[in-house]
């Protein structure tokens, strides 16, 4: 996921995609919902 975000940032740098990746990374780091 981080590699996809880095690729997006280095190339198209579309803000909506960067935010989507940031949100997804944060969700995965948070772990399973309880």
C-alpha positions, 0 to 999 in steps of 0.5 A: 500500500505504501509503495502504491502511495509513493508511486502516486505521489511521484507521478500523478500526485492526485490529492484524492488518491493520496488521501485514500491511501493515507486513510487505508494505511491508517485503517490497516495500522489500527488493526481489526475493529472491535 
